Amino acid sequence: MNITLVKEQAISAEPRINDRIRVPEVRLVGPNGEQVGIVRVEDALRLAAEADLDLVEVAPQAKPPVAKLMDFGKFKYEAAMKARESRKNQVNTVIKEIKLRPKIDQHDYDTKKGHVVRFLSAGDKVKVTIMFRGREQSRPELGFRLLQKLAEDVQELAFIESAPKQDGRNMVMVLGPTKKKAEARAEDRRRREAEKAAKAVPEPQAETPVSSEAPEAGQVAAEEAAK
């Protein structure tokens, strides 16, 4: 029983075409979108056959239903390609995490900041966590100032999506990239293609200099004959 229901749903998911359109008349749309008007379904099928096209019911709920003349096979192919391209360009949101200590030294800070810059440049969000230990928990302003400093250092690449807030022993801030992930990927792809093209261009060879002082071969032969 369930299998039968699934099959019926799959069949009804596609629009009715040609002889499957069982209504007396349709509002016909031409292949280029022009409005033909309300015609008998027999006449619409005849026009479709003459143009070597299909009659496709595009709005079955209308009164009368709207049908269009089109190449249904081509239409399905283009729709599938668009859906595939849409899935290809769809990117999942990724949140990277960087953990810092409130009394981090400058070298470690620069290293961590480099990771944040790399993640943001790739279009990813970054969750920055300040970890407090022991007496550090009584100095939350240290973590707040550190997060503010980091946000200012990467302000060209990110905005503060979630302001710093205390979360138990930690303080958390989320940075959102100003550049979308799809844009970052496209930019990275263009950069790699440009680098590849640059490597493919051969370097110009240096021309061998010709000395103006060297006598031509004919002149040397003539001087030898004169001797």
C-alpha positions as CSV (number, residue, x, y, z in Angstrom):
1,M,0.0,0.0,0.0
2,N,2.8,2.4,0.9
3,I,4.7,1.6,-2.3
4,T,1.6,2.4,-4.4
5,L,1.2,5.8,-2.6
6,V,4.9,6.7,-3.2
7,K,4.5,5.8,-6.9
8,E,1.4,7.9,-7.3
9,Q,3.1,10.9,-5.6
10,A,6.1,10.6,-7.8
11,I,3.9,10.5,-11.0
12,S,1.9,13.5,-9.9
13,A,5.0,15.5,-9.1
14,E,5.6,16.2,-12.8
15,P,3.3,18.4,-14.9
16,R,0.9,16.8,-17.2
17,I,1.9,16.9,-20.9
18,N,0.3,16.3,-24.3
19,D,-2.4,13.6,-24.2
20,R,-2.3,13.5,-20.4
21,I,-4.0,16.9,-20.3
22,R,-7.6,15.9,-19.9
23,V,-9.5,19.3,-19.9
24,P,-11.7,20.7,-22.7
25,E,-9.7,24.0,-23.0
26,V,-6.5,25.7,-21.8
27,R,-5.1,29.2,-21.7
28,L,-2.3,28.7,-24.2
29,V,1.2,30.4,-23.9
30,G,3.5,30.3,-26.9
31,P,7.1,29.0,-26.8
32,N,8.5,32.6,-26.4
33,G,6.0,33.5,-23.6
34,E,3.4,35.1,-25.9
35,Q,-0.2,34.9,-24.8
36,V,-2.2,32.9,-27.4
37,G,-5.5,32.9,-25.5
38,I,-8.0,30.3,-24.5
39,V,-8.2,27.5,-27.0
40,R,-9.6,24.0,-27.2
41,V,-7.1,21.4,-26.0
42,E,-7.3,19.6,-29.4
43,D,-6.2,22.8,-31.1
44,A,-3.4,23.3,-28.6
45,L,-2.2,19.8,-29.2
46,R,-2.3,20.4,-33.0
47,L,-0.2,23.5,-32.6
48,A,2.3,21.6,-30.5
49,A,2.6,18.9,-33.0
50,E,3.1,21.3,-35.9
51,A,5.9,23.1,-34.0
52,D,7.5,19.8,-32.9
53,L,7.0,20.8,-29.3
54,D,5.1,19.5,-26.2
55,L,2.0,20.9,-24.6
56,V,2.9,21.3,-20.9
57,E,0.3,22.2,-18.2
58,V,2.2,24.8,-16.1
59,A,-0.7,26.1,-13.9
60,P,-3.2,23.3,-13.4
61,Q,-5.1,25.2,-10.7
62,A,-6.0,28.1,-13.0
63,K,-9.5,28.4,-14.6
64,P,-8.9,27.2,-17.3
65,P,-5.5,25.6,-16.7
66,V,-2.5,27.3,-18.3
67,A,-0.5,25.3,-20.8
68,K,2.7,26.2,-22.6
69,L,4.3,25.1,-25.8
70,M,7.9,23.9,-25.1
71,D,10.5,21.3,-25.6
72,F,9.8,19.3,-22.4
73,G,12.9,17.2,-22.5
74,K,15.1,20.3,-22.9
75,F,13.1,22.0,-20.1
76,K,13.7,19.1,-17.7
77,Y,17.4,19.0,-18.6
78,E,17.9,22.7,-18.0
79,A,16.0,22.5,-14.7
80,A,18.2,19.6,-13.5
81,M,21.3,21.6,-14.4
82,K,20.1,24.6,-12.5
83,A,19.4,22.5,-9.5
84,R,22.8,20.9,-9.7
85,E,24.5,24.3,-10.0
86,S,22.5,25.6,-7.1
87,R,23.7,22.6,-4.9
88,K,27.2,23.1,-6.1
89,N,27.3,26.8,-5.1
90,Q,25.5,26.1,-1.8
91,V,28.0,26.2,1.1
92,N,27.5,25.1,4.7
93,T,28.3,27.6,7.4
94,V,31.5,26.5,9.2
95,I,32.5,27.9,12.6
96,K,36.1,27.7,13.5
97,E,37.3,28.1,17.1
98,I,40.3,29.7,18.5
99,K,41.2,29.6,22.2
100,L,43.2,32.2,24.0
101,R,44.5,32.8,27.5
102,P,43.8,36.3,29.0
103,K,47.6,36.8,29.6
104,I,48.8,35.5,26.2
105,D,52.2,36.8,25.1
106,Q,52.6,38.8,21.9
107,H,54.2,36.0,19.8
108,D,51.3,33.5,20.6
109,Y,48.8,36.3,20.0
110,D,50.2,37.0,16.5
111,T,50.1,33.3,15.7
112,K,46.5,32.9,16.8
113,K,45.5,36.1,15.0
114,G,47.1,34.6,11.8
115,H,44.8,31.6,12.1
116,V,41.8,33.9,12.6
117,V,42.7,36.0,9.5
118,R,43.1,32.8,7.5
119,F,39.7,31.5,8.6
120,L,37.9,34.8,7.9
121,S,39.6,35.1,4.5
122,A,38.1,31.7,3.6
123,G,34.6,33.0,4.5
124,D,34.3,31.0,7.8
125,K,33.0,32.3,11.1
126,V,35.3,32.3,14.0
127,K,34.4,31.6,17.6
128,V,37.0,33.1,19.9
129,T,37.1,31.7,23.4
130,I,39.1,33.3,26.3
131,M,39.8,30.6,28.9
132,F,40.1,31.8,32.5
133,R,41.8,29.7,35.2
134,G,42.1,30.2,38.9
135,R,42.3,33.8,40.0
136,E,41.9,34.9,36.4
137,Q,38.2,34.5,36.7
138,S,38.1,37.6,38.9
139,R,39.5,39.7,36.1
140,P,37.0,39.3,33.2
141,E,38.1,42.8,31.9
142,L,41.3,41.2,30.7
143,G,39.5,38.8,28.4
144,F,37.1,41.6,27.3
145,R,40.0,43.9,26.3
146,L,41.8,41.1,24.5
147,L,38.7,40.3,22.5
148,Q,38.2,43.9,21.6
149,K,41.8,44.1,20.5
150,L,41.4,41.1,18.2
151,A,38.2,42.5,16.7
152,E,40.0,45.8,15.9
153,D,43.0,44.0,14.4
154,V,40.8,42.0,11.9
155,Q,38.0,44.7,11.4
156,E,38.7,44.8,7.6
157,L,37.9,41.1,7.4
158,A,35.2,40.6,10.0
159,F,32.4,42.1,12.0
160,I,31.3,41.2,15.6
161,E,28.4,38.8,15.1
162,S,28.1,37.9,18.8
163,A,29.5,40.4,21.3
164,P,31.8,39.1,24.1
165,K,29.9,37.4,26.9
166,Q,30.7,35.3,29.9
167,D,30.1,31.6,29.5
168,G,31.0,29.9,32.8
169,R,34.8,30.0,33.1
170,N,35.1,31.2,29.5
171,M,34.3,34.4,27.6
172,V,33.1,34.0,24.0
173,M,32.9,36.2,21.0
174,V,31.9,35.2,17.4
175,L,33.3,37.0,14.4
176,G,31.5,36.9,11.1
177,P,33.4,37.3,7.8
178,T,32.6,40.3,5.7
179,K,33.3,38.2,2.6
180,K,30.8,35.3,1.8
181,K,32.3,31.8,1.6
182,A,31.2,31.5,-2.1
183,E,33.0,34.8,-2.9
184,A,36.1,33.7,-1.1
185,R,36.2,30.4,-3.0
186,A,35.7,32.2,-6.3
187,E,38.4,34.6,-5.5
188,D,40.8,31.8,-4.5
189,R,40.0,29.9,-7.7
190,R,40.7,33.0,-9.8
191,R,44.0,33.6,-8.0
192,R,45.1,29.9,-8.6
193,E,44.1,30.2,-12.2
194,A,46.1,33.4,-12.6
195,E,49.1,31.8,-11.0
196,K,48.8,28.8,-13.3
197,A,48.5,31.0,-16.4
198,A,51.6,33.0,-15.3
199,K,53.7,29.9,-14.9
200,A,52.6,28.7,-18.4
201,V,53.9,31.8,-20.1
202,P,57.5,31.1,-21.3
203,E,60.2,33.6,-20.2
204,P,61.6,35.7,-23.1
205,Q,65.1,34.5,-24.2
206,A,67.9,37.1,-24.2
207,E,69.1,37.9,-27.7
208,T,72.8,37.3,-28.4
209,P,74.5,40.7,-28.9
210,V,76.2,41.2,-32.2
211,S,79.4,43.2,-32.0
212,S,79.6,46.1,-34.5
213,E,83.4,45.8,-34.5
214,A,83.5,42.3,-35.9
215,P,84.3,42.3,-39.7
216,E,81.8,40.6,-42.0
217,A,82.9,37.3,-43.5
218,G,83.1,38.8,-47.0
219,Q,85.3,41.7,-46.0
220,V,87.8,39.3,-44.3
221,A,87.9,37.1,-47.4
222,A,88.6,40.1,-49.7
223,E,91.4,41.3,-47.4
224,E,93.0,37.9,-47.5
225,A,92.9,37.7,-51.3
226,A,94.5,41.2,-51.6
227,K,97.5,39.9,-49.7
